[in-house]
Amino acid sequence: MLLISCPWCGPRDEAEFHYGGQAHLPYPEDPAALTDEEWARYLFFRDNPKGPFAERWSHTAGCRKWFNAIRNTATNEILAIYKTDEPRPQTRGRA
């Protein structure tokens, strides 16, 4: 079980959170102009690295706010947690 530190509520058990997928994906400026293939790529294709990965999380059983976390997908170690309006911090193992 992971211990995730909500930026507003502090450390909580993983069961209180909901995973929201890859972080830092900008919404298309004009989605109606996208082809079906481009729209499908935006909706369904995500990075799947082994190592540090920026993810979105929601503290659903607490403050219900969204935040970002950098988690090492090989070890499950959380390397950094930051609010969605903050820049992505540098972490070890990140290019």
TORTOR-178508 format. One line per 8 residues: number of its first residue (from 0); for each residue x, y, z of N, C-alpha, C, O. Coordinates in steps of 0.02 Angstrom, whole numbers. Atoms other than C-alpha are relative to their C-alpha. Example, Ala and Ser with C-alpha at 12.3 -4.5 7.8 and 13.67 -1.06 7.14 Angstrom:
# TORTOR-178508
0	45 -59 0 615 -225 390 45 60 0 97 59 33 | -42 -59 -3 684 -53 357 -39 55 37 -14 110 45 .
This chain:
# TORTOR-178508
0	42 -59 0 0 0 0 44 62 0 93 65 38 | -37 -63 4 65 173 -46 -23 48 54 -82 48 74 | 16 -57 -43 71 319 74 9 61 -44 65 77 -64 | -1 -58 45 27 472 -29 -11 63 42 -56 65 84 | 4 -62 -38 54 647 39 -39 52 -40 -12 83 -85 | 42 -51 32 -90 760 -15 30 68 17 47 81 75 | -29 -66 -14 -24 939 -34 -41 41 50 -15 88 80 | 43 -39 -45 -172 1002 71 -12 -38 66 -18 -6 118 .
8	20 39 -59 -208 859 194 57 -39 32 50 -62 89 | -57 37 -28 -38 777 220 -3 -74 -20 -44 -93 -62 | -5 71 18 7 591 213 -65 -38 16 -93 -34 70 | 59 41 -7 -139 473 186 10 -66 -36 54 -72 -79 | -2 66 32 -167 292 135 -22 4 -73 -67 43 -89 | 16 2 71 -175 255 -51 -75 -9 -15 -100 15 -65 | 71 15 10 -356 196 -32 -43 64 -2 -99 62 -26 | 37 -63 0 -410 379 -9 4 37 -67 -28 89 -76 .
16	-14 -37 62 -351 428 -184 -26 -37 -62 -38 -97 -61 | 21 27 64 -404 403 -363 53 21 -52 70 80 -57 | -50 -12 51 -277 388 -504 -33 34 -60 -87 14 -81 | 30 -37 54 -308 511 -646 39 -3 -66 22 33 -113 | -37 6 62 -181 460 -778 59 46 -5 81 76 44 | -60 -39 13 -36 549 -856 -12 75 9 -64 101 -11 | 5 -72 -12 -6 730 -803 30 39 -59 65 11 -101 | -29 -48 48 37 880 -912 -19 -15 -72 22 -6 -117 .
24	25 10 68 -68 833 -1064 -47 57 -17 -102 61 10 | 44 -57 16 -138 992 -1141 -60 -22 -41 -54 -64 -86 | 61 14 39 -316 985 -1206 8 32 -69 34 88 -73 | -7 -29 67 -322 1013 -1395 -36 67 -5 -91 76 22 | 29 -67 7 -356 1195 -1441 -67 -2 -38 -113 34 -20 | 61 5 40 -488 1146 -1570 -16 -75 -11 0 -102 -64 | 13 72 6 -547 967 -1538 -42 -18 -61 -34 -72 -89 | 43 14 58 -677 979 -1678 40 -5 -65 17 -35 -113 .
32	-41 2 60 -537 1003 -1804 43 -63 -5 74 -75 -57 | -41 60 1 -451 840 -1757 -34 -56 -41 -95 -61 -43 | 26 60 33 -469 685 -1863 -17 -51 53 3 -44 111 | 15 53 -48 -538 529 -1781 63 -31 28 67 -46 87 | -63 29 -23 -362 460 -1773 36 46 49 64 22 99 | -33 -47 -46 -292 618 -1691 -37 3 66 -6 6 119 | 40 -1 -61 -436 621 -1565 12 -63 41 20 -61 102 | -13 64 -34 -410 437 -1524 70 0 31 79 -24 87 .
40	-69 -4 -27 -223 468 -1501 0 43 64 33 26 113 | 3 -42 -60 -261 610 -1379 -35 -37 59 -11 -33 115 | 39 33 -53 -389 506 -1281 34 -62 29 31 -73 89 | -20 67 -22 -305 337 -1272 75 -15 1 96 -61 36 | -71 15 2 -118 345 -1308 37 40 54 33 101 55 | -37 -32 -54 -10 381 -1157 70 -30 5 82 -86 -18 | -68 26 -13 173 364 -1111 -5 -57 50 -51 -59 91 | -2 57 -47 217 205 -1017 73 -16 17 98 -69 1 .
48	-72 9 -13 395 228 -954 14 -46 59 -29 -55 103 | -24 35 -60 492 121 -834 44 51 35 98 68 10 | -37 -52 -36 550 248 -707 -46 58 18 -106 48 23 | 39 -57 -21 493 423 -657 -54 19 -51 -41 23 -111 | 58 -14 42 320 467 -725 -46 49 36 -64 37 93 | 45 -51 -30 211 621 -693 -72 -23 -8 -95 -38 -64 | 69 25 -1 34 570 -644 -46 50 35 -23 92 74 | 51 -40 -35 -128 655 -589 -33 -45 52 -46 -103 39 .
56	35 36 -54 -210 603 -425 -52 46 30 -44 107 30 | 52 -37 -35 -368 657 -335 -9 -29 70 -12 -90 78 | 11 23 -68 -392 648 -147 -75 -7 11 -106 35 43 | 73 10 2 -568 579 -166 -32 -10 69 -89 10 78 | 29 12 -66 -594 528 16 21 54 50 12 47 110 | -21 -55 -43 -523 692 82 -23 66 -28 -83 79 -33 | 16 -67 24 -515 867 11 -28 2 -71 -54 53 -92 | 26 8 68 -565 806 -164 36 43 -52 10 55 -106 .
64	-39 -41 46 -430 913 -246 47 -43 -42 69 -96 -20 | -47 33 44 -321 860 -392 70 27 11 79 86 27 | -70 -20 -5 -131 863 -385 41 -47 -44 15 -97 -68 | -45 41 40 18 792 -478 50 -35 45 69 -9 98 | -52 37 -35 142 662 -420 47 -29 -52 26 -49 -106 | -48 36 42 301 595 -497 14 -65 37 40 -65 93 | -7 67 -30 306 408 -463 46 -41 -44 40 -41 -105 | -42 46 36 440 285 -511 -41 -63 -13 -58 -99 34 .
72	43 56 16 341 152 -603 33 -68 10 -1 -119 13 | -35 63 -12 476 20 -575 0 -19 74 -1 -78 91 | -5 13 -72 482 39 -385 -62 21 40 -69 4 98 | 59 -29 -32 316 127 -345 17 56 49 -27 80 85 | -21 -54 -44 416 258 -249 -26 67 -27 -18 82 -86 | 22 -67 20 338 432 -252 58 47 12 83 55 67 | -59 -43 -2 477 554 -293 -16 73 14 25 108 43 | 20 -70 -12 381 719 -286 -76 5 -5 -108 -32 -41 .
80	71 -16 3 207 788 -258 -6 75 -4 29 112 32 | 7 -72 9 151 959 -316 -70 17 -26 -102 -25 -57 | 66 -22 21 -7 1059 -349 -2 9 -76 50 19 -108 | 7 -2 73 -75 1066 -527 22 66 -30 39 69 -89 | -21 -65 27 -33 1251 -545 75 13 11 99 68 -5 | -71 -7 -12 149 1223 -495 39 -35 -56 13 -83 -85 | -39 33 52 288 1178 -618 25 -69 23 32 -81 83 | -25 66 -16 350 999 -626 70 6 29 114 36 -2 .
88	-66 -5 -31 498 983 -506 49 -49 -33 29 -100 -61 | -52 46 23 663 905 -558 6 -57 50 5 -45 111 | -10 58 -43 686 730 -489 57 -41 -26 76 -34 -84 | -55 42 23 827 606 -496 -27 -50 -51 -83 -74 -45 | 20 48 51 820 493 -647 -41 30 -56 -63 -6 -101 | 39 -32 53 729 621 -754 47 35 -48 93 70 -26 | -43 -33 49 809 680 -915 -16 73 -7 15 108 -46 .
